[in-house]
Amino acid sequence: MTIPAPLLWNTYVHMCKAAILAVLLPLSLGLFACASQGEGMRAQLAAKQAAAEAEDEATCSAKVQPGTEAYDECRQALAAARAERAAIQEQKRRDFDRVLGAGTDGLSDY
């Protein structure tokens, strides 16, 4: 008994559609995961910055009257110190990456 050609063709088409779906579904889920991770990182950064602002506000408010020049100087000094700490941390991260990338035979950006 032989299978009619249209039935074979329909089976082939359905198998191709299933194969395409099997490839595209994980790819699309991966893209959505990357997008949501980026949003999560931005939200984390915004929350960290808001916490730092609140901490600076509390620190400077305890020392001087808000709205004065001394208060503004206090806030600027705290922001500068935080920026300096962030720059030091970034330099440490780059140095660490440089040490780890030393044996990659030219694949390093340094």
VENDAUR-V238637 format. One record per pair of residues at least 12 apart in sequence whose C-alpha atoms are under 10 Angstrom apart, sorted by the first residue. I is the first residue (numbers start at 1). GAP is how many residues later the second one is. Records with the same first field share a line. If there is no record, write none. Layout:
I=GAP, GAP
This chain:
52=26, 27, 30
53=22, 25, 26
55=23
56=18, 19, 20, 21, 22, 23
57=14, 17, 18, 21
59=12, 15, 16, 19
60=12, 13, 14, 15, 18
61=13, 14
94=16
95=15
97=13
98=12
